[in-house]
Amino acid sequence: MYINDIVDSFKLFLPDSRVNCRQHFVAVRVLRIWNSLPEDVVSAGHLSLFISRLARVNLNQFLIGKM
């Protein structure tokens, strides 16, 4: 097993769609966010460790609308 296999093992598959409205589905948006997370966040062994690492990640690029 190579290092790249381990890193890619946490990535989720996002199927292509011919319909434009599908990009706004919650499942599609969540997949994009999950796949953009750093490896140390998604490979956390415990929920508390995952939450503390997730708190340090800037997710502003995924906000929709004006603040």
mmCIF file of the N, C-alpha and C atoms, coordinates in Angstrom:
data_MODEL
# 
_entry.id   MODEL 
# 
loop_
_atom_site.group_PDB 
_atom_site.id 
_atom_site.type_symbol 
_atom_site.label_atom_id 
_atom_site.label_alt_id 
_atom_site.label_comp_id 
_atom_site.label_asym_id 
_atom_site.label_entity_id 
_atom_site.label_seq_id 
_atom_site.pdbx_PDB_ins_code 
_atom_site.Cartn_x 
_atom_site.Cartn_y 
_atom_site.Cartn_z 
_atom_site.occupancy 
_atom_site.B_iso_or_equiv 
_atom_site.pdbx_formal_charge 
_atom_site.auth_seq_id 
_atom_site.auth_comp_id 
_atom_site.auth_asym_id 
_atom_site.auth_atom_id 
_atom_site.pdbx_PDB_model_num 
ATOM 1   N N  . MET A 1 1  ? 0.851   -1.181 0.000   1.00 0.00 ? 1  MET A N  1 
ATOM 2   C CA . MET A 1 1  ? 0.000   0.000  0.000   1.00 0.00 ? 1  MET A CA 1 
ATOM 3   C C  . MET A 1 1  ? 0.892   1.238  0.000   1.00 0.00 ? 1  MET A C  1 
ATOM 4   N N  . TYR A 1 2  ? 0.559   2.180  -0.835  1.00 0.00 ? 2  TYR A N  1 
ATOM 5   C CA . TYR A 1 2  ? 1.329   3.409  -0.950  1.00 0.00 ? 2  TYR A CA 1 
ATOM 6   C C  . TYR A 1 2  ? 0.684   4.521  -0.137  1.00 0.00 ? 2  TYR A C  1 
ATOM 7   N N  . ILE A 1 3  ? 1.449   5.560  0.136   1.00 0.00 ? 3  ILE A N  1 
ATOM 8   C CA . ILE A 1 3  ? 0.944   6.694  0.913   1.00 0.00 ? 3  ILE A CA 1 
ATOM 9   C C  . ILE A 1 3  ? -0.260  7.332  0.224   1.00 0.00 ? 3  ILE A C  1 
ATOM 10  N N  . ASN A 1 4  ? -0.232  7.475  -1.093  1.00 0.00 ? 4  ASN A N  1 
ATOM 11  C CA . ASN A 1 4  ? -1.344  8.088  -1.829  1.00 0.00 ? 4  ASN A CA 1 
ATOM 12  C C  . ASN A 1 4  ? -2.628  7.282  -1.692  1.00 0.00 ? 4  ASN A C  1 
ATOM 13  N N  . ASP A 1 5  ? -2.506  5.954  -1.565  1.00 0.00 ? 5  ASP A N  1 
ATOM 14  C CA . ASP A 1 5  ? -3.690  5.123  -1.370  1.00 0.00 ? 5  ASP A CA 1 
ATOM 15  C C  . ASP A 1 5  ? -4.339  5.409  -0.025  1.00 0.00 ? 5  ASP A C  1 
ATOM 16  N N  . ILE A 1 6  ? -3.524  5.660  0.986   1.00 0.00 ? 6  ILE A N  1 
ATOM 17  C CA . ILE A 1 6  ? -4.046  5.949  2.308   1.00 0.00 ? 6  ILE A CA 1 
ATOM 18  C C  . ILE A 1 6  ? -4.728  7.315  2.318   1.00 0.00 ? 6  ILE A C  1 
ATOM 19  N N  . VAL A 1 7  ? -4.105  8.298  1.700   1.00 0.00 ? 7  VAL A N  1 
ATOM 20  C CA . VAL A 1 7  ? -4.667  9.653  1.667   1.00 0.00 ? 7  VAL A CA 1 
ATOM 21  C C  . VAL A 1 7  ? -5.989  9.660  0.919   1.00 0.00 ? 7  VAL A C  1 
ATOM 22  N N  . ASP A 1 8  ? -6.055  8.975  -0.207  1.00 0.00 ? 8  ASP A N  1 
ATOM 23  C CA . ASP A 1 8  ? -7.266  8.976  -1.015  1.00 0.00 ? 8  ASP A CA 1 
ATOM 24  C C  . ASP A 1 8  ? -8.353  8.071  -0.460  1.00 0.00 ? 8  ASP A C  1 
ATOM 25  N N  . SER A 1 9  ? -8.039  7.263  0.550   1.00 0.00 ? 9  SER A N  1 
ATOM 26  C CA . SER A 1 9  ? -9.044  6.343  1.068   1.00 0.00 ? 9  SER A CA 1 
ATOM 27  C C  . SER A 1 9  ? -10.163 7.064  1.799   1.00 0.00 ? 9  SER A C  1 
ATOM 28  N N  . PHE A 1 10 ? -9.941  8.304  2.238   1.00 0.00 ? 10 PHE A N  1 
ATOM 29  C CA . PHE A 1 10 ? -10.970 9.060  2.936   1.00 0.00 ? 10 PHE A CA 1 
ATOM 30  C C  . PHE A 1 10 ? -11.775 9.956  2.010   1.00 0.00 ? 10 PHE A C  1 
ATOM 31  N N  . LYS A 1 11 ? -11.410 10.027 0.734   1.00 0.00 ? 11 LYS A N  1 
ATOM 32  C CA . LYS A 1 11 ? -12.131 10.850 -0.227  1.00 0.00 ? 11 LYS A CA 1 
ATOM 33  C C  . LYS A 1 11 ? -13.397 10.118 -0.663  1.00 0.00 ? 11 LYS A C  1 
ATOM 34  N N  . LEU A 1 12 ? -14.476 10.864 -0.826  1.00 0.00 ? 12 LEU A N  1 
ATOM 35  C CA . LEU A 1 12 ? -15.740 10.286 -1.254  1.00 0.00 ? 12 LEU A CA 1 
ATOM 36  C C  . LEU A 1 12 ? -15.975 10.630 -2.718  1.00 0.00 ? 12 LEU A C  1 
ATOM 37  N N  . PHE A 1 13 ? -16.587 9.728  -3.444  1.00 0.00 ? 13 PHE A N  1 
ATOM 38  C CA . PHE A 1 13 ? -16.823 9.888  -4.867  1.00 0.00 ? 13 PHE A CA 1 
ATOM 39  C C  . PHE A 1 13 ? -18.001 10.822 -5.107  1.00 0.00 ? 13 PHE A C  1 
ATOM 40  N N  . LEU A 1 14 ? -17.807 11.790 -5.977  1.00 0.00 ? 14 LEU A N  1 
ATOM 41  C CA . LEU A 1 14 ? -18.847 12.738 -6.349  1.00 0.00 ? 14 LEU A CA 1 
ATOM 42  C C  . LEU A 1 14 ? -19.220 12.483 -7.806  1.00 0.00 ? 14 LEU A C  1 
ATOM 43  N N  . PRO A 1 15 ? -20.368 11.870 -8.061  1.00 0.00 ? 15 PRO A N  1 
ATOM 44  C CA . PRO A 1 15 ? -20.741 11.559 -9.442  1.00 0.00 ? 15 PRO A CA 1 
ATOM 45  C C  . PRO A 1 15 ? -21.062 12.820 -10.231 1.00 0.00 ? 15 PRO A C  1 
ATOM 46  N N  . ASP A 1 16 ? -20.737 12.784 -11.505 1.00 0.00 ? 16 ASP A N  1 
ATOM 47  C CA . ASP A 1 16 ? -21.079 13.896 -12.390 1.00 0.00 ? 16 ASP A CA 1 
ATOM 48  C C  . ASP A 1 16 ? -22.574 13.884 -12.676 1.00 0.00 ? 16 ASP A C  1 
ATOM 49  N N  . SER A 1 17 ? -23.102 15.057 -12.934 1.00 0.00 ? 17 SER A N  1 
ATOM 50  C CA . SER A 1 17 ? -24.528 15.173 -13.217 1.00 0.00 ? 17 SER A CA 1 
ATOM 51  C C  . SER A 1 17 ? -24.740 16.096 -14.402 1.00 0.00 ? 17 SER A C  1 
ATOM 52  N N  . ARG A 1 18 ? -25.690 15.729 -15.238 1.00 0.00 ? 18 ARG A N  1 
ATOM 53  C CA . ARG A 1 18 ? -26.027 16.580 -16.373 1.00 0.00 ? 18 ARG A CA 1 
ATOM 54  C C  . ARG A 1 18 ? -27.011 17.669 -15.968 1.00 0.00 ? 18 ARG A C  1 
ATOM 55  N N  . VAL A 1 19 ? -27.614 17.528 -14.813 1.00 0.00 ? 19 VAL A N  1 
ATOM 56  C CA . VAL A 1 19 ? -28.609 18.471 -14.344 1.00 0.00 ? 19 VAL A CA 1 
ATOM 57  C C  . VAL A 1 19 ? -27.925 19.496 -13.427 1.00 0.00 ? 19 VAL A C  1 
ATOM 58  N N  . ASN A 1 20 ? -28.077 20.761 -13.723 1.00 0.00 ? 20 ASN A N  1 
ATOM 59  C CA . ASN A 1 20 ? -27.418 21.821 -12.987 1.00 0.00 ? 20 ASN A CA 1 
ATOM 60  C C  . ASN A 1 20 ? -27.967 21.978 -11.564 1.00 0.00 ? 20 ASN A C  1 
ATOM 61  N N  . CYS A 1 21 ? -29.230 21.672 -11.359 1.00 0.00 ? 21 CYS A N  1 
ATOM 62  C CA . CYS A 1 21 ? -29.826 21.873 -10.036 1.00 0.00 ? 21 CYS A CA 1 
ATOM 63  C C  . CYS A 1 21 ? -29.265 20.916 -8.998  1.00 0.00 ? 21 CYS A C  1 
ATOM 64  N N  . ARG A 1 22 ? -28.669 19.832 -9.423  1.00 0.00 ? 22 ARG A N  1 
ATOM 65  C CA . ARG A 1 22 ? -28.155 18.848 -8.473  1.00 0.00 ? 22 ARG A CA 1 
ATOM 66  C C  . ARG A 1 22 ? -26.970 19.373 -7.664  1.00 0.00 ? 22 ARG A C  1 
ATOM 67  N N  . GLN A 1 23 ? -26.269 20.368 -8.179  1.00 0.00 ? 23 GLN A N  1 
ATOM 68  C CA . GLN A 1 23 ? -25.115 20.900 -7.450  1.00 0.00 ? 23 GLN A CA 1 
ATOM 69  C C  . GLN A 1 23 ? -25.508 21.552 -6.134  1.00 0.00 ? 23 GLN A C  1 
ATOM 70  N N  . HIS A 1 24 ? -26.788 21.845 -5.950  1.00 0.00 ? 24 HIS A N  1 
ATOM 71  C CA . HIS A 1 24 ? -27.259 22.487 -4.726  1.00 0.00 ? 24 HIS A CA 1 
ATOM 72  C C  . HIS A 1 24 ? -27.814 21.495 -3.709  1.00 0.00 ? 24 HIS A C  1 
ATOM 73  N N  . PHE A 1 25 ? -27.817 20.211 -4.028  1.00 0.00 ? 25 PHE A N  1 
ATOM 74  C CA . PHE A 1 25 ? -28.275 19.210 -3.079  1.00 0.00 ? 25 PHE A CA 1 
ATOM 75  C C  . PHE A 1 25 ? -27.346 19.190 -1.869  1.00 0.00 ? 25 PHE A C  1 
ATOM 76  N N  . VAL A 1 26 ? -27.902 18.918 -0.718  1.00 0.00 ? 26 VAL A N  1 
ATOM 77  C CA . VAL A 1 26 ? -27.112 18.899 0.512   1.00 0.00 ? 26 VAL A CA 1 
ATOM 78  C C  . VAL A 1 26 ? -26.013 17.850 0.426   1.00 0.00 ? 26 VAL A C  1 
ATOM 79  N N  . ALA A 1 27 ? -26.317 16.684 -0.088  1.00 0.00 ? 27 ALA A N  1 
ATOM 80  C CA . ALA A 1 27 ? -25.318 15.614 -0.159  1.00 0.00 ? 27 ALA A CA 1 
ATOM 81  C C  . ALA A 1 27 ? -24.130 16.017 -1.021  1.00 0.00 ? 27 ALA A C  1 
ATOM 82  N N  . VAL A 1 28 ? -24.363 16.709 -2.109  1.00 0.00 ? 28 VAL A N  1 
ATOM 83  C CA . VAL A 1 28 ? -23.285 17.140 -2.995  1.00 0.00 ? 28 VAL A CA 1 
ATOM 84  C C  . VAL A 1 28 ? -22.441 18.207 -2.312  1.00 0.00 ? 28 VAL A C  1 
ATOM 85  N N  . ARG A 1 29 ? -23.082 19.136 -1.625  1.00 0.00 ? 29 ARG A N  1 
ATOM 86  C CA . ARG A 1 29 ? -22.337 20.187 -0.923  1.00 0.00 ? 29 ARG A CA 1 
ATOM 87  C C  . ARG A 1 29 ? -21.488 19.609 0.194   1.00 0.00 ? 29 ARG A C  1 
ATOM 88  N N  . VAL A 1 30 ? -22.027 18.633 0.912   1.00 0.00 ? 30 VAL A N  1 
ATOM 89  C CA . VAL A 1 30 ? -21.286 18.011 2.010   1.00 0.00 ? 30 VAL A CA 1 
ATOM 90  C C  . VAL A 1 30 ? -20.082 17.245 1.470   1.00 0.00 ? 30 VAL A C  1 
ATOM 91  N N  . LEU A 1 31 ? -20.244 16.575 0.343   1.00 0.00 ? 31 LEU A N  1 
ATOM 92  C CA . LEU A 1 31 ? -19.122 15.841 -0.247  1.00 0.00 ? 31 LEU A CA 1 
ATOM 93  C C  . LEU A 1 31 ? -17.983 16.773 -0.632  1.00 0.00 ? 31 LEU A C  1 
ATOM 94  N N  . ARG A 1 32 ? -18.306 17.911 -1.176  1.00 0.00 ? 32 ARG A N  1 
ATOM 95  C CA . ARG A 1 32 ? -17.261 18.877 -1.547  1.00 0.00 ? 32 ARG A CA 1 
ATOM 96  C C  . ARG A 1 32 ? -16.506 19.369 -0.318  1.00 0.00 ? 32 ARG A C  1 
ATOM 97  N N  . ILE A 1 33 ? -17.233 19.621 0.754   1.00 0.00 ? 33 ILE A N  1 
ATOM 98  C CA . ILE A 1 33 ? -16.590 20.079 1.991   1.00 0.00 ? 33 ILE A CA 1 
ATOM 99  C C  . ILE A 1 33 ? -15.715 18.970 2.568   1.00 0.00 ? 33 ILE A C  1 
ATOM 100 N N  . TRP A 1 34 ? -16.243 17.753 2.643   1.00 0.00 ? 34 TRP A N  1 
ATOM 101 C CA . TRP A 1 34 ? -15.491 16.628 3.199   1.00 0.00 ? 34 TRP A CA 1 
ATOM 102 C C  . TRP A 1 34 ? -14.213 16.381 2.405   1.00 0.00 ? 34 TRP A C  1 
ATOM 103 N N  . ASN A 1 35 ? -14.294 16.383 1.081   1.00 0.00 ? 35 ASN A N  1 
ATOM 104 C CA . ASN A 1 35 ? -13.124 16.117 0.256   1.00 0.00 ? 35 ASN A CA 1 
ATOM 105 C C  . ASN A 1 35 ? -12.091 17.233 0.320   1.00 0.00 ? 35 ASN A C  1 
ATOM 106 N N  . SER A 1 36 ? -12.474 18.416 0.773   1.00 0.00 ? 36 SER A N  1 
ATOM 107 C CA . SER A 1 36 ? -11.522 19.510 0.877   1.00 0.00 ? 36 SER A CA 1 
ATOM 108 C C  . SER A 1 36 ? -10.820 19.566 2.230   1.00 0.00 ? 36 SER A C  1 
ATOM 109 N N  . LEU A 1 37 ? -11.278 18.768 3.191   1.00 0.00 ? 37 LEU A N  1 
ATOM 110 C CA . LEU A 1 37 ? -10.665 18.787 4.521   1.00 0.00 ? 37 LEU A CA 1 
ATOM 111 C C  . LEU A 1 37 ? -9.255  18.210 4.478   1.00 0.00 ? 37 LEU A C  1 
ATOM 112 N N  . PRO A 1 38 ? -8.357  18.754 5.293   1.00 0.00 ? 38 PRO A N  1 
ATOM 113 C CA . PRO A 1 38 ? -6.995  18.221 5.358   1.00 0.00 ? 38 PRO A CA 1 
ATOM 114 C C  . PRO A 1 38 ? -6.986  16.784 5.887   1.00 0.00 ? 38 PRO A C  1 
ATOM 115 N N  . GLU A 1 39 ? -5.959  16.054 5.551   1.00 0.00 ? 39 GLU A N  1 
ATOM 116 C CA . GLU A 1 39 ? -5.843  14.648 5.925   1.00 0.00 ? 39 GLU A CA 1 
ATOM 117 C C  . GLU A 1 39 ? -5.831  14.447 7.440   1.00 0.00 ? 39 GLU A C  1 
ATOM 118 N N  . ASP A 1 40 ? -5.188  15.336 8.184   1.00 0.00 ? 40 ASP A N  1 
ATOM 119 C CA . ASP A 1 40 ? -5.124  15.146 9.633   1.00 0.00 ? 40 ASP A CA 1 
ATOM 120 C C  . ASP A 1 40 ? -6.490  15.296 10.290  1.00 0.00 ? 40 ASP A C  1 
ATOM 121 N N  . VAL A 1 41 ? -7.402  16.002 9.659   1.00 0.00 ? 41 VAL A N  1 
ATOM 122 C CA . VAL A 1 41 ? -8.757  16.160 10.209  1.00 0.00 ? 41 VAL A CA 1 
ATOM 123 C C  . VAL A 1 41 ? -9.568  14.889 9.978   1.00 0.00 ? 41 VAL A C  1 
ATOM 124 N N  . VAL A 1 42 ? -9.592  14.400 8.753   1.00 0.00 ? 42 VAL A N  1 
ATOM 125 C CA . VAL A 1 42 ? -10.440 13.246 8.448   1.00 0.00 ? 42 VAL A CA 1 
ATOM 126 C C  . VAL A 1 42 ? -9.885  11.942 9.000   1.00 0.00 ? 42 VAL A C  1 
ATOM 127 N N  . SER A 1 43 ? -8.606  11.897 9.305   1.00 0.00 ? 43 SER A N  1 
ATOM 128 C CA . SER A 1 43 ? -8.032  10.664 9.833   1.00 0.00 ? 43 SER A CA 1 
ATOM 129 C C  . SER A 1 43 ? -7.975  10.651 11.363  1.00 0.00 ? 43 SER A C  1 
ATOM 130 N N  . ALA A 1 44 ? -8.644  11.596 12.003  1.00 0.00 ? 44 ALA A N  1 
ATOM 131 C CA . ALA A 1 44 ? -8.670  11.634 13.471  1.00 0.00 ? 44 ALA A CA 1 
ATOM 132 C C  . ALA A 1 44 ? -9.327  10.361 13.993  1.00 0.00 ? 44 ALA A C  1 
ATOM 133 N N  . GLY A 1 45 ? -8.741  9.796  15.002  1.00 0.00 ? 45 GLY A N  1 
ATOM 134 C CA . GLY A 1 45 ? -9.217  8.526  15.534  1.00 0.00 ? 45 GLY A CA 1 
ATOM 135 C C  . GLY A 1 45 ? -10.417 8.627  16.460  1.00 0.00 ? 45 GLY A C  1 
ATOM 136 N N  . HIS A 1 46 ? -10.643 9.799  17.033  1.00 0.00 ? 46 HIS A N  1 
ATOM 137 C CA . HIS A 1 46 ? -11.742 9.984  17.978  1.00 0.00 ? 46 HIS A CA 1 
ATOM 138 C C  . HIS A 1 46 ? -12.541 11.221 17.600  1.00 0.00 ? 46 HIS A C  1 
ATOM 139 N N  . LEU A 1 47 ? -13.789 11.235 17.986  1.00 0.00 ? 47 LEU A N  1 
ATOM 140 C CA . LEU A 1 47 ? -14.671 12.348 17.665  1.00 0.00 ? 47 LEU A CA 1 
ATOM 141 C C  . LEU A 1 47 ? -14.171 13.654 18.269  1.00 0.00 ? 47 LEU A C  1 
ATOM 142 N N  . SER A 1 48 ? -13.708 13.625 19.496  1.00 0.00 ? 48 SER A N  1 
ATOM 143 C CA . SER A 1 48 ? -13.227 14.855 20.133  1.00 0.00 ? 48 SER A CA 1 
ATOM 144 C C  . SER A 1 48 ? -12.005 15.412 19.408  1.00 0.00 ? 48 SER A C  1 
ATOM 145 N N  . LEU A 1 49 ? -11.139 14.540 18.932  1.00 0.00 ? 49 LEU A N  1 
ATOM 146 C CA . LEU A 1 49 ? -9.970  14.970 18.169  1.00 0.00 ? 49 LEU A CA 1 
ATOM 147 C C  . LEU A 1 49 ? -10.401 15.544 16.819  1.00 0.00 ? 49 LEU A C  1 
ATOM 148 N N  . PHE A 1 50 ? -11.381 14.906 16.183  1.00 0.00 ? 50 PHE A N  1 
ATOM 149 C CA . PHE A 1 50 ? -11.916 15.401 14.906  1.00 0.00 ? 50 PHE A CA 1 
ATOM 150 C C  . PHE A 1 50 ? -12.504 16.803 15.084  1.00 0.00 ? 50 PHE A C  1 
ATOM 151 N N  . ILE A 1 51 ? -13.289 17.004 16.129  1.00 0.00 ? 51 ILE A N  1 
ATOM 152 C CA . ILE A 1 51 ? -13.931 18.301 16.367  1.00 0.00 ? 51 ILE A CA 1 
ATOM 153 C C  . ILE A 1 51 ? -12.893 19.386 16.641  1.00 0.00 ? 51 ILE A C  1 
ATOM 154 N N  . SER A 1 52 ? -11.884 19.074 17.427  1.00 0.00 ? 52 SER A N  1 
ATOM 155 C CA . SER A 1 52 ? -10.862 20.089 17.722  1.00 0.00 ? 52 SER A CA 1 
ATOM 156 C C  . SER A 1 52 ? -10.052 20.442 16.481  1.00 0.00 ? 52 SER A C  1 
ATOM 157 N N  . ARG A 1 53 ? -9.767  19.467 15.629  1.00 0.00 ? 53 ARG A N  1 
ATOM 158 C CA . ARG A 1 53 ? -9.029  19.757 14.390  1.00 0.00 ? 53 ARG A CA 1 
ATOM 159 C C  . ARG A 1 53 ? -9.912  20.481 13.378  1.00 0.00 ? 53 ARG A C  1 
ATOM 160 N N  . LEU A 1 54 ? -11.181 20.143 13.352  1.00 0.00 ? 54 LEU A N  1 
ATOM 161 C CA . LEU A 1 54 ? -12.108 20.793 12.428  1.00 0.00 ? 54 LEU A CA 1 
ATOM 162 C C  . LEU A 1 54 ? -12.299 22.259 12.787  1.00 0.00 ? 54 LEU A C  1 
ATOM 163 N N  . ALA A 1 55 ? -12.225 22.580 14.063  1.00 0.00 ? 55 ALA A N  1 
ATOM 164 C CA . ALA A 1 55 ? -12.398 23.960 14.509  1.00 0.00 ? 55 ALA A CA 1 
ATOM 165 C C  . ALA A 1 55 ? -11.285 24.869 13.983  1.00 0.00 ? 55 ALA A C  1 
ATOM 166 N N  . ARG A 1 56 ? -10.141 24.298 13.637  1.00 0.00 ? 56 ARG A N  1 
ATOM 167 C CA . ARG A 1 56 ? -9.013  25.085 13.127  1.00 0.00 ? 56 ARG A CA 1 
ATOM 168 C C  . ARG A 1 56 ? -9.047  25.271 11.615  1.00 0.00 ? 56 ARG A C  1 
ATOM 169 N N  . VAL A 1 57 ? -9.988  24.633 10.918  1.00 0.00 ? 57 VAL A N  1 
ATOM 170 C CA . VAL A 1 57 ? -10.064 24.705 9.460   1.00 0.00 ? 57 VAL A CA 1 
ATOM 171 C C  . VAL A 1 57 ? -10.970 25.862 9.053   1.00 0.00 ? 57 VAL A C  1 
ATOM 172 N N  . ASN A 1 58 ? -10.527 26.646 8.090   1.00 0.00 ? 58 ASN A N  1 
ATOM 173 C CA . ASN A 1 58 ? -11.314 27.763 7.571   1.00 0.00 ? 58 ASN A CA 1 
ATOM 174 C C  . ASN A 1 58 ? -12.264 27.233 6.487   1.00 0.00 ? 58 ASN A C  1 
ATOM 175 N N  . LEU A 1 59 ? -13.560 27.278 6.764   1.00 0.00 ? 59 LEU A N  1 
ATOM 176 C CA . LEU A 1 59 ? -14.561 26.780 5.818   1.00 0.00 ? 59 LEU A CA 1 
ATOM 177 C C  . LEU A 1 59 ? -15.374 27.911 5.186   1.00 0.00 ? 59 LEU A C  1 
ATOM 178 N N  . ASN A 1 60 ? -14.842 29.128 5.223   1.00 0.00 ? 60 ASN A N  1 
ATOM 179 C CA . ASN A 1 60 ? -15.557 30.280 4.687   1.00 0.00 ? 60 ASN A CA 1 
ATOM 180 C C  . ASN A 1 60 ? -15.877 30.178 3.203   1.00 0.00 ? 60 ASN A C  1 
ATOM 181 N N  . GLN A 1 61 ? -15.056 29.462 2.463   1.00 0.00 ? 61 GLN A N  1 
ATOM 182 C CA . GLN A 1 61 ? -15.291 29.338 1.015   1.00 0.00 ? 61 GLN A CA 1 
ATOM 183 C C  . GLN A 1 61 ? -16.584 28.583 0.692   1.00 0.00 ? 61 GLN A C  1 
ATOM 184 N N  . PHE A 1 62 ? -17.117 27.861 1.656   1.00 0.00 ? 62 PHE A N  1 
ATOM 185 C CA . PHE A 1 62 ? -18.328 27.092 1.421   1.00 0.00 ? 62 PHE A CA 1 
ATOM 186 C C  . PHE A 1 62 ? -19.586 27.778 1.897   1.00 0.00 ? 62 PHE A C  1 
ATOM 187 N N  . LEU A 1 63 ? -19.466 28.963 2.492   1.00 0.00 ? 63 LEU A N  1 
ATOM 188 C CA . LEU A 1 63 ? -20.648 29.703 2.933   1.00 0.00 ? 63 LEU A CA 1 
ATOM 189 C C  . LEU A 1 63 ? -21.416 30.246 1.731   1.00 0.00 ? 63 LEU A C  1 
ATOM 190 N N  . ILE A 1 64 ? -22.720 30.139 1.799   1.00 0.00 ? 64 ILE A N  1 
ATOM 191 C CA . ILE A 1 64 ? -23.567 30.622 0.711   1.00 0.00 ? 64 ILE A CA 1 
ATOM 192 C C  . ILE A 1 64 ? -24.332 31.831 1.223   1.00 0.00 ? 64 ILE A C  1 
ATOM 193 N N  . GLY A 1 65 ? -24.360 32.904 0.444   1.00 0.00 ? 65 GLY A N  1 
ATOM 194 C CA . GLY A 1 65 ? -25.073 34.099 0.826   1.00 0.00 ? 65 GLY A CA 1 
ATOM 195 C C  . GLY A 1 65 ? -24.157 35.119 1.456   1.00 0.00 ? 65 GLY A C  1 
ATOM 196 N N  . LYS A 1 66 ? -24.730 36.256 1.758   1.00 0.00 ? 66 LYS A N  1 
ATOM 197 C CA . LYS A 1 66 ? -23.949 37.342 2.350   1.00 0.00 ? 66 LYS A CA 1 
ATOM 198 C C  . LYS A 1 66 ? -24.046 37.293 3.857   1.00 0.00 ? 66 LYS A C  1 
ATOM 199 N N  . MET A 1 67 ? -23.009 37.708 4.504   1.00 0.00 ? 67 MET A N  1 
ATOM 200 C CA . MET A 1 67 ? -22.984 37.705 5.955   1.00 0.00 ? 67 MET A CA 1 
ATOM 201 C C  . MET A 1 67 ? -23.134 39.109 6.464   1.00 0.00 ? 67 MET A C  1 
# 
